[in-house]
Amino acid sequence: MMEKNRNYFVAIALSVLILIAWQFLYVNPKLEKDRAALEAQQAAQTQQTTTAAGDTATTTTTTTTGTASGTLPAGAGATTETREAALAKSARVEIDTPSLAGSINLTGARFDDLKLKGFHETVDKTSPIITLLSPAETEHGYFAELGYVGNEEAGQVPGPQTVWTQEGTGKLTQTTPVKLTYTNDKGVTFTRTISVDEHYMFTIDDSIENRSQTAIALSPYGRSTRFFKSTDPTTYVLHEGFIGVLGDLGLQEVKYKDTEKETTVAPGKATGGWLGITDKYWATALVPPQTSPYETRFSYFQDGRPRYQADYRQDDITLAPGQTTDVKNLFFGGAKEVPIIDQYKTSYSIPHFDLMIDWGWFWFFTKPMFQLMDFFFRYFGNFGIAILITTIVVKALFFPLASKQYASMANMKKVQPKMEELKAKFGDDRMGLQQAMMQLYKEEKINPIAGCWPVLLQVPVFFALYKVIYVTIEMRHAPFFGWIRDLSAPDPTSLFNLFGLLPYDVPHFLMIGVWPLIMGVTMFLQMRMNPTPPDPTQAMIFTWMPIVFTFMLAAFPAGLVIYWAWNNTLSITQQAVIMKRHGVKIELFNNLKNLFGKKPKPS
């Protein structure tokens, strides 16, 4: 059983090693390949000289009720322009809130100019702020639009080419909504009131008055359209692409490549929910009226310039002559900040809006870990310190199990002489030896595999923390101390240029920074707390593992490496205290002496 116990630990260590090797040898090269492919694709798009597809109807969506018929409009598809030129082409209403800057295009009442004031492109606070939405004519066109499809009696209903008129003047702020109006050729008047909160949620209230002499049918639609893929490298840890929670259909996560292959993914009709497009840190989301059924699509169009589109089309609304009706939609465009997303879920009663943040399968563990770190961050003002304190809390929660682990290891050392006697007594009689050892464990009240469970239980902690650091925007550009200016990025220093003292850059695979080295040292010391395994293979694995992990984890976010180094340090301290309490000799200093000291000459 002793041998079996060691094999458990070796299996666990190798499992973690394989996962990290997968990250280092497969995921990281894939990220670089995806980034290069994306840049090549975007460069090719800018060279296109295809004729404009315009904002004409190209794809048909059948109506579900009433007599309305028609098609959802397509996106713009012309040669690209500079952002400044595209913005100057049409009249606009300025947006100015504590979180947002930009404008609404009065042509189409389109949200196609949005910047996030609280976030910069790099850790340098003087770098440009993040641009989320841009006009369709630009290289990185990305917009959201709400409109209608109507029957012949309804006339020209609001769509991409509709020019709205602003009532009065002034910009859209969190305290001053704007009102837009449009009256079509049939005498149908549309009045749109747009308001925005202090963060990222827009409310669009439409009032439709039928002043014509006949009944009309209208079908509201909404769409979020972009002409490029995310510039963030993709991994299997995080979903980027189309997303939504569609009523009883539940969570929908559709990758860009799925729509490129199938052209359109149509989940079906739903009532309630939301849909949009998500990046690693940013997202757009449309929230239709929650009591009216609607059809949904996630599509890839290739007419004109290729583009990706998430859209919905609501069931028909029929208005008699002189009748007025109201339609309310929400549009989210901004950063996926956890407290704000959770607040919107509650305050606007948006079903599962918090799933916009990809917490993964273990969300019941990942999200509470983030909330704990966020609590400490708000108290201490530093996410690095929050990680350290969270690690202490996790260690405290696992302390009873860890105590059993180390106590079991200590007791195993105590009975080591008796085990050696049994081995000498039974020789090659493996069955007899196993039965004798089981009897010895029973008499000494030892569980030989008790030490495995704490290790297994702490593996999810590691991956939960990795998920938190990787997906939450709160970790983006979050500094620690000294040279660590971004906990979500790898340690930027390298041993191979003496941490910046030598004036040259080193290859990516040699970026072995200070914190990975600290982690490697703590891992090495932790393994030397116990006697060297007698099996040569196990001894070799335990000797080389800290070195391999140092190289592997160097490519991981600095916050994760800091956690691992700190966790190792706490484990060493905890193990030393428990071993001393049980009267077991701590092997660390002897192991170090034997490893680095002068070995005795054979007699």
C-alpha positions in Angstrom: 0.0 0.0 0.0 2.9 2.3 0.6 4.0 1.8 -3.0 0.3 2.4 -4.1 0.2 5.6 -2.0 3.3 6.9 -3.7 1.8 6.0 -7.1 -1.3 8.1 -6.3 0.9 11.1 -5.8 2.9 10.5 -8.9 -0.3 10.1 -10.9 -1.6 13.4 -9.5 1.6 15.2 -10.2 1.8 13.8 -13.7 -1.8 14.8 -14.4 -1.1 18.4 -13.5 2.1 18.3 -15.4 0.3 17.1 -18.5 -2.3 19.9 -18.2 0.4 22.5 -17.9 2.3 21.0 -20.8 -0.8 21.2 -22.8 -1.1 24.9 -22.0 2.6 25.5 -22.8 3.1 23.3 -25.8 -0.3 23.5 -27.5 -2.5 26.4 -26.3 0.2 29.1 -26.3 1.4 28.2 -29.9 -2.2 28.0 -30.9 -2.8 31.5 -29.6 0.1 32.9 -31.6 -1.1 31.0 -34.7 -4.7 32.3 -34.2 -3.4 35.9 -33.7 -1.4 35.7 -36.9 -4.3 34.3 -38.9 -6.6 36.9 -37.5 -4.2 39.7 -38.5 -3.8 38.3 -42.0 -7.6 38.0 -42.4 -8.2 41.6 -41.3 -5.4 42.8 -43.6 -7.1 41.0 -46.5 -10.4 42.6 -45.6 -9.0 46.0 -45.8 -7.8 45.3 -49.4 -11.2 44.3 -50.6 -12.7 46.4 -53.3 -16.1 44.6 -53.5 -19.1 46.7 -54.5 -21.2 47.8 -51.7 -23.9 45.5 -50.6 -25.5 48.4 -48.9 -28.1 48.2 -46.3 -30.5 46.2 -48.4 -32.4 43.1 -47.5 -30.6 39.9 -48.3 -31.8 37.3 -45.9 -35.3 36.3 -45.3 -36.9 35.6 -42.0 -40.5 34.4 -42.1 -43.0 36.1 -39.9 -44.7 34.2 -37.1 -48.0 36.0 -36.7 -50.1 38.5 -38.5 -49.8 39.5 -42.1 -46.5 41.3 -42.0 -43.8 40.0 -44.4 -40.4 41.2 -45.2 -36.7 40.7 -44.4 -34.2 41.7 -41.9 -31.7 44.3 -43.3 -28.1 43.3 -43.9 -25.1 45.3 -42.8 -23.1 47.8 -44.7 -20.6 46.3 -47.1 -18.4 48.9 -48.8 -14.7 49.5 -48.9 -13.4 50.5 -45.5 -12.9 54.1 -44.4 -11.1 55.8 -41.5 -13.1 56.0 -38.3 -13.0 59.8 -38.4 -14.3 59.9 -42.0 -17.1 57.5 -41.2 -18.2 59.4 -38.1 -18.3 62.7 -40.1 -20.7 61.4 -42.7 -23.9 61.7 -40.7 -25.6 63.7 -38.0 -25.0 62.4 -34.5 -26.1 62.7 -30.9 -23.2 62.8 -28.5 -23.0 60.3 -25.6 -21.2 61.4 -22.5 -21.5 59.5 -19.2 -19.0 58.6 -16.4 -18.3 55.3 -18.2 -19.0 56.0 -21.9 -18.1 58.4 -24.7 -19.3 58.3 -28.2 -22.3 59.1 -30.3 -25.6 57.8 -31.8 -25.9 57.8 -35.6 -29.1 59.6 -36.5 -29.2 57.5 -39.7 -30.7 54.3 -38.4 -30.6 55.5 -34.8 -27.6 53.2 -34.7 -25.2 52.6 -31.8 -21.9 52.6 -33.7 -19.6 54.9 -31.8 -18.8 53.8 -28.2 -15.7 54.1 -26.1 -15.1 52.9 -22.6 -13.6 55.7 -20.4 -12.4 53.4 -17.6 -10.3 51.1 -19.7 -7.1 51.7 -21.6 -5.5 49.6 -24.4 -2.3 49.0 -22.3 -1.2 49.3 -18.7 0.0 52.8 -19.6 -2.8 55.2 -18.4 -1.9 57.6 -21.2 -2.7 55.0 -23.9 -6.0 55.3 -25.8 -9.2 54.2 -24.1 -10.9 51.1 -25.4 -13.0 51.5 -28.5 -15.9 49.1 -28.4 -18.2 50.2 -31.3 -17.3 51.7 -34.7 -19.3 52.6 -37.9 -19.9 49.7 -40.3 -17.7 51.4 -42.9 -14.6 51.1 -40.8 -12.2 48.2 -40.7 -13.4 47.2 -37.2 -17.0 48.0 -37.8 -19.2 47.0 -34.9 -22.7 48.3 -34.2 -26.1 47.6 -32.7 -29.4 48.6 -34.2 -33.1 48.4 -33.4 -35.8 48.7 -36.1 -38.9 47.3 -37.7 -40.1 45.2 -40.6 -43.6 46.1 -41.8 -46.2 45.1 -44.3 -47.1 47.3 -47.3 -49.7 49.3 -45.4 -47.1 50.3 -42.8 -45.0 52.1 -45.3 -41.3 52.8 -44.8 -40.7 51.7 -41.2 -37.5 52.5 -39.3 -34.4 50.6 -40.5 -30.8 51.2 -41.4 -31.4 54.1 -43.8 -34.0 55.9 -41.7 -33.0 59.4 -40.8 -34.3 60.3 -37.4 -34.8 63.8 -36.1 -33.7 64.8 -32.6 -36.2 66.9 -30.6 -34.3 69.8 -29.2 -30.5 69.7 -28.7 -28.1 68.3 -26.2 -26.2 65.1 -25.6 -27.2 61.9 -24.1 -26.1 61.7 -20.4 -27.1 59.6 -17.5 -29.5 62.4 -16.4 -30.6 63.7 -19.8 -32.3 61.3 -22.2 -32.7 62.1 -25.9 -35.9 61.9 -28.0 -35.9 61.0 -31.7 -38.8 61.1 -34.1 -39.7 59.8 -37.5 -42.9 60.0 -39.5 -43.2 57.9 -42.6 -45.0 58.2 -45.9 -48.2 56.5 -44.5 -48.5 58.8 -41.5 -47.1 56.4 -39.0 -45.2 58.3 -36.3 -42.3 56.7 -34.3 -41.0 58.4 -31.2 -37.9 56.9 -29.7 -36.6 57.9 -26.2 -33.1 56.8 -25.4 -31.7 56.9 -21.9 -28.5 55.5 -20.3 -27.4 54.8 -16.8 -24.0 55.6 -15.3 -22.5 52.4 -16.6 -23.3 50.5 -19.8 -27.1 49.9 -20.2 -29.2 51.8 -22.7 -33.0 51.8 -22.5 -34.8 52.4 -25.8 -38.5 53.3 -25.5 -40.5 53.4 -28.7 -43.9 54.9 -29.1 -45.7 54.0 -32.4 -48.8 55.9 -33.4 -50.8 54.7 -36.4 -52.2 57.9 -38.0 -53.1 56.2 -41.2 -56.5 55.0 -42.3 -55.7 51.3 -42.3 -54.5 48.7 -39.9 -50.8 48.1 -40.0 -48.5 45.2 -38.9 -45.0 45.7 -37.6 -42.3 43.3 -36.4 -39.6 44.8 -34.2 -36.1 43.5 -34.7 -32.7 44.0 -33.1 -29.2 43.1 -34.2 -25.6 43.3 -33.1 -23.2 43.2 -36.1 -19.5 43.2 -36.3 -17.1 42.9 -39.3 -14.2 41.2 -37.5 -13.4 38.5 -35.0 -12.1 39.3 -31.6 -8.5 40.4 -31.5 -8.0 38.4 -28.2 -6.4 35.0 -28.8 -9.0 32.2 -28.2 -8.5 29.3 -25.8 -10.7 26.5 -24.7 -10.8 28.1 -21.2 -13.1 30.9 -22.4 -16.0 31.3 -24.9 -15.9 34.2 -27.3 -18.4 34.7 -30.0 -22.2 34.6 -30.0 -24.0 34.2 -26.7 -27.4 34.4 -25.2 -29.9 33.0 -22.8 -33.1 32.5 -24.8 -36.0 31.8 -22.6 -36.7 28.0 -22.1 -33.9 27.3 -24.6 -31.4 28.3 -22.0 -27.8 29.3 -22.5 -26.6 29.5 -26.1 -22.9 29.7 -26.9 -22.1 29.7 -30.6 -18.6 30.0 -31.9 -17.7 32.1 -35.0 -16.5 29.1 -36.8 -19.9 27.4 -36.3 -21.6 30.2 -38.3 -18.9 30.2 -40.9 -19.6 26.6 -41.5 -23.4 26.6 -41.3 -24.0 30.3 -42.3 -26.8 30.5 -39.8 -27.5 28.9 -36.4 -31.1 29.4 -35.5 -31.9 28.2 -31.9 -35.6 28.8 -32.4 -38.4 30.9 -30.9 -38.1 32.1 -27.3 -39.8 34.4 -24.8 -37.6 36.3 -22.4 -33.9 36.4 -22.2 -31.1 38.2 -24.2 -28.5 37.7 -26.9 -25.4 39.3 -28.3 -21.7 39.0 -28.9 -19.1 38.5 -26.3 -15.3 39.1 -26.2 -13.0 38.2 -23.3 -13.6 41.5 -21.5 -16.3 43.3 -23.5 -19.8 42.5 -24.8 -22.8 43.8 -26.6 -26.3 42.4 -25.7 -29.8 43.0 -26.9 -32.6 42.5 -24.4 -36.0 42.2 -26.2 -39.4 42.8 -24.5 -39.5 39.9 -22.0 -43.2 38.9 -22.6 -43.3 38.8 -26.4 -42.0 35.7 -28.4 -39.2 36.3 -30.8 -37.1 34.3 -33.3 -33.3 34.3 -33.0 -30.3 33.9 -35.3 -26.6 33.8 -35.1 -25.3 34.3 -38.6 -22.3 34.8 -40.9 -22.8 36.9 -44.1 -20.4 37.1 -47.0 -22.1 39.6 -49.2 -20.0 42.7 -49.4 -17.7 42.5 -46.5 -17.9 39.4 -44.3 -19.7 40.0 -41.0 -21.1 38.3 -38.0 -24.5 39.1 -36.7 -26.7 38.2 -33.7 -30.3 39.2 -34.2 -33.8 38.6 -33.1 -37.2 39.3 -34.7 -40.3 39.7 -32.5 -43.7 38.5 -33.4 -46.0 41.0 -35.3 -47.7 43.9 -33.6 -51.0 45.0 -35.2 -52.1 48.6 -34.8 -55.6 49.8 -35.8 -56.1 53.3 -37.2 -55.5 55.8 -34.5 -54.0 53.2 -32.1 -50.7 53.8 -30.2 -48.4 51.1 -28.8 -45.1 51.1 -26.9 -42.1 48.9 -27.4 -39.2 48.8 -24.8 -35.8 47.3 -25.5 -32.5 47.3 -23.6 -29.0 47.4 -25.1 -25.9 46.6 -23.2 -22.5 47.8 -24.6 -19.5 47.8 -22.3 -17.2 46.0 -20.0 -18.1 42.7 -18.3 -17.6 44.0 -14.7 -18.9 41.4 -12.4 -20.8 43.6 -9.9 -22.4 45.6 -12.7 -23.5 42.5 -14.6 -25.0 41.0 -11.4 -26.8 44.3 -10.7 -28.4 44.3 -14.2 -29.6 40.8 -13.8 -31.4 41.9 -10.6 -32.5 45.4 -11.4 -33.8 44.8 -14.9 -34.9 41.2 -14.2 -32.8 39.8 -17.1 -32.7 36.0 -16.9 -29.2 34.7 -16.2 -27.5 37.8 -17.4 -24.6 36.9 -15.2 -23.8 34.1 -17.6 -22.3 36.7 -19.9 -19.2 36.1 -17.8 -17.9 32.6 -18.6 -17.4 31.1 -15.1 -17.1 27.6 -16.5 -18.6 24.4 -15.4 -17.5 24.9 -11.8 -19.2 28.3 -11.6 -20.4 27.4 -8.1 -16.8 27.4 -7.0 -15.2 29.9 -9.4 -17.6 32.8 -8.8 -17.4 32.6 -5.0 -13.6 32.6 -5.2 -13.7 35.8 -7.2 -16.2 37.4 -4.8 -13.8 36.5 -1.9 -10.9 38.1 -3.8 -13.0 41.1 -4.7 -14.0 41.6 -1.1 -10.3 41.7 0.0 -9.4 43.9 -3.0 -12.0 46.5 -2.0 -10.5 46.5 1.5 -6.8 46.5 0.6 -6.9 48.1 -2.9 -4.5 45.5 -4.4 -5.6 42.3 -6.2 -2.2 40.7 -5.5 -2.7 41.1 -1.8 -6.3 39.8 -2.3 -4.8 36.7 -3.9 -2.5 36.1 -1.0 -5.2 36.5 1.6 -7.6 34.3 -0.4 -4.9 31.7 -0.4 -4.7 31.8 3.4 -8.5 31.5 3.7 -8.5 28.5 1.3 -5.7 26.9 3.3 -7.6 27.4 6.5 -10.7 25.8 5.0 -8.6 22.8 3.9 -6.6 22.7 7.2 -8.5 19.7 8.7 -7.9 17.7 5.6 -4.3 18.9 5.3 -3.7 18.0 9.0 -4.9 14.4 8.3 -2.7 14.3 5.2 0.5 15.3 7.0 -0.5 13.3 10.2 -0.9 10.3 8.0 2.5 11.0 6.4 4.0 11.4 9.8 2.6 8.2 11.1 3.8 6.4 8.0 7.3 7.6 8.8 7.0 6.3 12.4 6.1 2.8 11.3 8.8 2.8 8.5 11.1 0.5 10.6 8.3 -2.0 11.1 7.5 -2.0 7.4 11.1 -2.7 6.6 11.0 -5.6 9.0 7.9 -7.0 7.2 9.6 -6.6 3.8 12.6 -8.6 5.1 10.3 -11.2 6.7 8.1 -11.9 3.7 10.7 -11.4 0.9 9.0 -12.1 -2.4 5.7 -13.1 -0.9 3.8 -10.1 -2.1 0.4 -11.3 -0.9 1.6 -12.1 2.6 3.4 -8.7 2.7 0.3 -6.8 1.7 -1.9 -8.6 4.3 0.7 -7.9 7.0 0.9 -4.2 6.0 -2.9 -3.9 6.1 -2.9 -5.4 9.6 -0.1 -2.9 10.6 -2.1 0.0 9.2 -5.2 -1.2 11.2 -3.2 -1.5 14.4 -1.6 1.9 14.1 -4.8 3.5 12.8 -3.2 4.7 9.6 -5.0 5.4 6.3 -2.4 5.1 3.6 -4.4 7.0 1.0 -5.6 9.8 3.4 -3.0 12.1 2.0 -4.3 11.9 -1.5 -7.6 13.5 -1.0 -6.4 17.0 0.1 -4.2 17.1 -3.0 -7.1 16.1 -5.2 -9.4 18.7 -3.6 -6.9 21.5 -4.1 -6.6 20.9 -7.8 -10.0 22.5 -8.5 -8.8 25.5 -6.4 -5.9 26.0 -8.8 -8.0 25.8 -11.9 -10.7 28.0 -10.4 -8.2 30.7 -9.6 -6.7 30.3 -13.1 -10.2 30.8 -14.5 -10.8 33.9 -12.3 -7.5 35.5 -13.3 -8.0 34.7 -17.0 -11.7 35.8 -17.5 -12.5 38.6 -15.1 -11.8 42.1 -16.3 -11.1 43.1 -12.7 -7.7 41.3 -13.1 -6.9 43.1 -16.3 -4.1 45.5 -15.8 -4.3 45.0 -12.1 -0.9 45.7 -10.6 0.9 44.0 -7.7 4.2 45.5 -6.6 7.4 46.4 -8.4 7.6 45.1 -11.9 4.3 43.2 -11.9 1.9 45.8 -13.5 -0.6 43.3 -14.8 -1.6 40.2 -12.8 -3.4 38.7 -15.8 -0.1 38.7 -17.9 3.0 36.6 -17.4 6.0 38.0 -15.4 7.7 40.3 -17.9 11.3 39.7 -16.6 13.7 37.0 -17.6 16.6 35.3 -16.0 18.3 35.1 -19.4 18.9 38.8 -19.7 19.5 39.2 -15.9 16.0 40.6 -15.5 16.6 43.5 -17.9 20.1 44.4 -16.9 21.4 43.1 -20.3 20.2 45.2 -23.3 18.6 42.5 -25.4 15.3 40.7 -25.6 15.1 36.9 -25.1 12.8 34.4 -26.9 9.4 33.8 -25.5 10.2 30.3 -24.2 13.1 31.7 -22.1 11.0 34.3 -20.4 11.6 32.8 -16.9 10.8 35.7 -14.6 11.4 36.4 -10.9 8.1 35.0 -9.7 8.4 31.7 -11.7 11.8 31.2 -10.1 10.4 31.9 -6.6 7.7 29.4 -7.3 10.2 26.8 -8.5 12.3 27.3 -5.3 9.3 26.9 -3.0 8.2 23.8 -4.9 11.6 22.4 -4.6 11.7 23.0 -0.9 8.3 21.5 -0.4 9.3 18.3 -2.1 12.5 18.1 0.0 10.4 18.1 3.2 10.0 14.3 2.8 12.6 11.6 2.3 13.7 11.0 -1.3 11.5 8.1 -2.8 13.5 4.9 -3.0 12.2 4.2 -6.5 14.6 5.8 -9.0 11.8 6.8 -11.4 9.9 8.5 -8.7 13.0 10.2 -7.4 13.8 11.5 -10.9 10.3 12.9 -11.3 10.3 14.6 -7.9 13.8 16.1 -8.7 12.9 17.5 -12.1 9.3 18.5 -11.5 10.2 21.9 -9.9 12.4 22.8 -12.9 9.8 21.7 -15.4 7.0 23.6 -13.6 9.2 26.7 -13.5 9.4 26.8 -17.3 5.8 25.8 -17.7 4.3 28.3 -15.3 6.4 31.1 -16.7 3.9 31.5 -19.5 1.0 31.7 -17.0 -0.5 34.9 -15.6 1.7 36.3 -12.9 -1.2 36.2 -10.4 -1.4 32.5 -10.7 2.3 32.0 -10.2 2.2 34.3 -7.2 -0.6 32.2 -5.8 1.3 28.9 -6.3 4.5 30.3 -4.7 2.6 31.6 -1.7 0.6 28.4 -1.4 3.8 26.3 -1.4 5.3 28.5 1.3 2.2 28.1 3.5 2.2 24.3 2.8 5.9 24.1 3.9 5.1 26.0 7.1 2.0 23.9 7.8 3.7 20.6 7.2 6.7 21.5 9.4 4.4 22.4 12.3 2.3 19.2 12.0 5.4 17.0 11.6 7.0 18.6 14.7 3.7 18.1 16.6 3.8 14.4 15.8 7.5 14.1 16.7 8.6 13.3 13.2 11.9 14.5 11.9 11.8 17.1 9.2 13.9 15.9 6.3 14.4 19.2 4.6 17.8 20.1 5.9 19.2 16.6 5.6 17.9 16.4 2.1 19.5 19.7 1.1 22.8 18.7 2.8 22.8 15.4 1.0 21.9 17.1 -2.3 24.4 20.0 -2.2 26.9 18.7 0.4 30.0 16.6 -0.1 28.9 13.0 -0.4 30.9 10.4 1.6 33.4 8.3 -0.3 32.5 4.6 -0.5 34.6 2.4 1.8 
